[in-house]
Amino acid sequence: MSERQNIEYKQSWRDEHLKWVCGFANAQGGKIYIGIDDKGKVIGVWDYKKLMDDLPNKIVNHLGLVVDVNLHEKDGKRYIEIVVPVSTVPISYHGIYHYRSGSTKQELKGIALQDFLYKKLGKTWDDTIVDGVALQDIDENAITSFLKASIKSGRIYQNADRDDLLTLLQNLDLITPEGKLRAATVLLFGKRPQRYFIHSYFKIGKFGRSDADLKFQDTVEGNIFEMVDKVIQLLKDRYLISPITYEGIQRIEKLEYPEAALREAILNSIVHKDYTDTTIQLSVYDDKLMLWNPGKLPVDIPLERLTKKHPSRPRNKHIAEAFFRAGYIESWGRGIEKILTAFQEAGLPEPVFEESWGGVMVTFLKDIYTEEYLKNLSLNERQIKALLYIKENGKIANSDYQSINGTSHRTAARDLQELLERNFIAKTGTTGKGTHYTLKVNPV
């Protein structure tokens, strides 16, 4: 039996192993075996009698936890099992909070610690009370937009639109019994949320060939409920191209990136943002778009699980609930899946998700014609160079292929034919010097 999420093996007992007990209690509980090596082989402990007496007392005295300590025997060798229950309150060891994630133990610090403490107490950051703000600071137009969307989605109680503002906020748990507004309320519907949360705006920048080449930039301010539509509209107006195509006589204008995926990504960034940190930043380049959101992933959802089915773990439960009621998001952790599906259906590269600078970055590629991406498609170096040549120059002929690769006419023809068959390029002309090749926009 190998180590996994809820099992840890130790060859002998040392008091520093109390950190692991702490980590299990703060996570999903688990079992620690004393007298078993990392490969799961029983090697036994000689001082098992003393440990059976000492361990329950040590764990209670240092951690305040009551655990089961069991003695087992295999092949004449005795080993100890410590069964650690899930704690309903945060547990620390010498003032430090530990957490079991996967097969490792983490020391929780900063935002991760803050989120963990809120979670253990059944709260999230957006439960925080904001002093100095009152009902008159709420934008009723934003409330009206929210109600309209929520009624349309069918996710709000009947006749919600007939309630006065105070009653509505009470029913949505966005105001305390004492009449204090929560951080979520101010961010969602406040007239001037940046007055209280200075980094709650959305920053967009258009860049040239490098990050040093900033062409222009914008900020989107105001309440976050209406922010999504404002950001999408600004992208359409100033930052992105909408190529025109026709289906029969019908004129079709679609963004160069799937709008549904962009919208989902922007929604996710707003809902899951750490509002005690800096701003959301959307960087637009000629060939890609990079969206960075401050706030690390939950400790129990590592990056490798993000693109797979996973439970919803909103950093800001009231904000997430409002967007859910409005029908803007689901509550099943399917947002990333929807983004991936949209890009796949559009014939575009799968977005890249990574953790960087204390947040989460998603990179959208406009097309597959980047050297990094093409190297993963089983193309030879000549073909990759040719595709990048077409991207730069618009087209390529067999003679161009020979020139840039230093190859024969026959090899060039064979390589180009393979690119044709794999649907990377389109051919214009039949024979001779008039024949050239152009890129397919969305090869499949």
N, C-alpha and C positions, 0 to 999 in steps of 0.2 A: 504493500500500500504506500503510494508516494505522497509527498507533501502537497497540499492544495489549499484552497481558500480557507478552510476551517480546521486544518490539521497541521501541527508543527511537531517535529521530532527534536529532542535534545538528548545527547549521550549522558549528561549528568546535570545535576541541578546547580545553578548559580543564582544568587539573588537578583542579578540583572535580568533574569528571565521573567521577573514580575512585569517588565515592559511588555512582554508578549501577552501576558494575561490581560494587561490593561488594553492592549490593541484589539484582542478578541472581544472583550467586553464592550468596547466602543463601536465595534463593527457588527458582525452577525453571530458572535459567539463562536465557540470552537473547542477543540481538544488539544492539549499539549501532552505529549508522551515523553516521560523521562526514562532513559535506559534504552532508547532506540536510536540508531544512527540515521544519517540523511537518506540512506537507501532503503530505510524501512526494516533493517535487520535488528532483531532484539539482541542487545549486548548485556543488558541487565544493570542493576545498581546494587551495590553492596550495603549501602546505608538506608535501605528502604524503610526500616522500622522508624528510624529517626525522622525521615522525610514525611512519613504518614502522620506523624504527630505535629511536625513543624509547619508544613506547607499550609494547612487551613488557617492557622493563626497568622502566619506571615501575610497571606493574601488579605485577610480581614483587616489586620493592623495597618498595612500600607495602602490598600486600595478600597477598603470598605466593602469588599465583595465576599459573598458566601458561595463557595464552589464545592463541587463533589470531587473528592480525591479517592481514587480506586486503585487497588493493588491487583496486578495480573501476573500470570506466570506462563512462560513458554519454554519448553525444552530445559526445564530446571532453572531458568533465569527469570528473575522478578523485575517487572517494570511498572511504572506508575502512570496512571491516566488522570489528568486534571481536566474536568469538564467545566468550561467557562460559559455561563449564560450571557445573553445579551443584556446589557444594562440599560435601564430606561433613563438614567441620568448620566451626564458626562463624567468619566473617570480619569483622573490624572495620577501619574507616578512622579513624586517629587516635583510637582508643579508642571509637569510636561504631559501633554495629551498624545497618546499613541493610537494608531489606527491600523488594523490589518486590511491590506488591499492586495488581492491576488495571493501570492505566496510570500509577500514582503510586508515588513512593518514600517510605517511612516511616522515621523514626528510631525504633528500638525502645527503649522505656524501661520501667521498673517491671515489672509482672507480664507484659506482652507480651514483654519481653526475657527474663525468667526462663523463660517457657514455650518461647520459641524456642531458648534454650540447651539446655534439657532435651531438646527434640525433636531437635536436631542431634546430641546425644550418645546418642540412642536411649533416652532416659529421660523420665519424667514426674515431677511433684512428689511423687506418692505413692510413689515409689521410696525416698524419704528414710528414713534409719534413725532410729528413736526410741530414745534411750538411757533406761535405767531402767525398762523395761517387759519383762516375761517371760511365759512361757506361762501361768502362773497368773493373769495379768491378762486372759486371754481368757475371754469368756462362752460356756460350752459350750452353753447353750440357743440362742444365736445361731448357733453352728456347726451344731447339729442342724437348725434351721430352714433354714439355707442348704443343707445336704445333702439334706433332704427335697425342697426346691424344685428343686434341680439334678438330682436323680435323676428327678423327675417330668418335667422338661424334656428329659432325655436328653442334656444338654450337659456332663456330667462323666464322667470315666473310670470304667470298670467297677470295682465293689467299693470305691469311694471311702469308703463308709460303714463299711468294716471297718478303715480305717487309723486309727492313733492320731493325736492332734492334731499332733504334730511332723511326721510323715510327710505328712499332708494339706497342711499349710502349705508344706512343701518342694515337694510336687508342684504346688502352685498358685503357686509363686514368691512367696509372701507372707512368706518368712523367708530371710535370707541364709545362705550356707554356714557362716558363723560363728555362726549362731543368733540374729542380731539381727532384731527385728521391724520391718517397714516401716510407714510412716505409714498406708498403706491398710489394713493388718491391724488396727491399733489402732482406726481409725475404723469399719471394717466390723464387727468382732467384740469390741472391747474392752469391759470392764465399766464403765470410767469414761473414755471418750475425751475428755471435756471437761477432764479434768485436764491433758492434754497439748495439746489444741487447744481453747482456751477459747471459740471462736466456732463450734463445730461443732454447736450446737443449732439448732432450728427455731423461729422466732418467728411467732405468729399474733395478730392484733388485730382486734377488731370495732369499726368506726367508724360514727358517725352521719352527719350531713349534711356534715361537713367533717373534715379530718385532725386538727383540734384537739379533735374530739369523740370521744375514745377511750372506748368503753363498757366493754370488758374485754379481757384478753389472756391468752395462755398461751405457755409454752415447752415444746417436746418435746425431751427430752435422751436420752442413751444412745447405743448404737451405731447407725450409719446404715443398716445392713441392715434392721433392724426399724422404723426411723423412718417409712418410707412408710406402713405400715399404721397406725401410731399417729396420724399426721397425718390420714389419711383418716377414721379413726374419730372423732377429735376434731372434725373438721368436721361429721360427721354428728350428733354428740351435742350440739354447742353453737352451731355457726355457720351451718349451712345448713338449708334447709327441704326436706322430701321430700313434695311434693304427692301426694295419693292419687288414683289413677284406677282404673278397672275395665275389664278385657277379659272380657266376659261376666260370670261370677261371680267371676273371679279378681281379687283385690286387688293393685294394682301401686303400689309406692312407688319413685319415682325422684328423685334429687337434682335441684335446680333447674339445676345444670350437669351435663353428661355426666360420669359418674364415671370412665369410661375416659380421658377427656381430662385431667381433674384429676390422676388418678394418673400419667399420662405426664408431665405438666408437673412434678409434684413429684419424680418420679424423675429427670427431666432436671436439675432444679435441684440435687439432691443429688449426682448423678454428676459434673456439670460445675462444681460450685462451686469457687471459689478459697478453700481452707481456710486461707490465710494472711491473709485479709481478715475482714470482719465476718460477721454471720449472714444466713441466708435469711429474708426477711420476706414474710409473706402477709397482705395487708390485705383485710378483708372488709367491703363496704359493702352497702347495701340493694339497689343496682342493678348492682353489679359486684364483681369480685374481681381484685386486683392482686398478682402474684407477682414479687418482685424477687430476683435471684440475683447475688451478687458474682462478678465474673469476666468480662472482656471476651471477645468472640467471637474465634476464631482469626483471625490476620491474613489467611489465604487464604479465609475464608468471611465476606464482608461481609454486613451485615444484609439487603440486598435478595435475597441468595441463600438466606437461612435458611429461607424458606417454600417453596423449590423443592428438587428432589432435589439432595443434596450428599453428599460423603463424610463418614463418621463421623470426627471429630477429638476424641476424648476428652481432656480436660485431665488426667484421672487414669486411666491405662490399667488399673491393677490393680483399682480400684473398678469401672470400667466392665465389666471382664472378669467380676468376681464377680456383678454384676447380670445380665450376659448369660447366664452359666452357670445362674443361677437361673430364667431364662426371663422376667425382668422387663423387659428391653429387648432390642432387636435391635442388630446391628452394622452396619446399612446406612444410618444417618443418616435413618431414616424416622420418628423420634419426632414431629417437628413436623407431618409429613404426617398422622399418625394423629390428632393433636389437631385439625387443621383438618377432617378428615373427620368426626370425632365431632360437632363443632359444626354442620357442614353438615347431617348426618343428623338432628340434633335441631331444625333450623330456627332456629338461633340465629346471631347475627352472628359473622363470622370474628374470632377473637382478634387483638389488635393486639400486635405485637412491636416493641420499640424498645430502643435502647441508652441507658442513663441512669445517671449517678452511678457510672461505672466498672463497671457490670454490665449485665444484660439484664432487661428488664421485659416481662411478658406480661399483658395486660388481658383478662379474660373479662367479657363483658356478659351479664347475665341474660336480657335481651330486646332487641328492636330498638327499643323505644320510648324512645329518647333523642334529643334534638334534633340532636346531632351526627351520629348514624347516619341518622336519617330524612332529613336534607338530601341524602344521597347516593342516595336512592331515587326521584328525579324526582317528588316530591310538591310541591304548592304550599304556600305559607306558611299558608294557611287550614287545609289538611288536617293539616299538622304540628301546628299549635296545637290542633286538635280531638283528635288522638290523644293529645297530652300532657294535655289536659283529661280525657279518659276515664281515662287512667292515674292521675290525681290523684283523680278523683271517682267512678270506677267505671263511669259510663255517660254518654251524651250524647243529647239529643233534638234535633230539627231547630230548635226554638226556641232551645236553648242554643247551637247552632252559629251561628245568626243573631246572637245577642247578643254572643258573644266575638269574632266576626269583623266585625260591622257589615255584614252582607250580607243579601241577599233570601232568601225562602223557596225560590225556584226554584234559586238558586245553591247554597244549602245542600244541597238535595235532590240536585242533580247531583254535588256533591263527595262526599257520603256514598255515593251509588250507586257511584261509582268506587272508593271505599275498600272497599265490599262486594265488588265484582267482583275487586279485587286481593287479597281475602282478608285484609285487615287487621282488619276488624271483623265482628261478627255482629249480626243484627237480631232484635229481640224485638217482637212485635206486627205488625199489618198496616197499619192506618191510624189517623190521629188522634193525640190526645195520649198515648195509651198506648204509642206506638211509641218505642223507644230503641235505642241501639247500644252494644255492649261490645267490648272488644279480643279478638282471637284470641290465644291464648297463643303458638302457633308458626305464624305465617302462612307460606305457601309461595307 
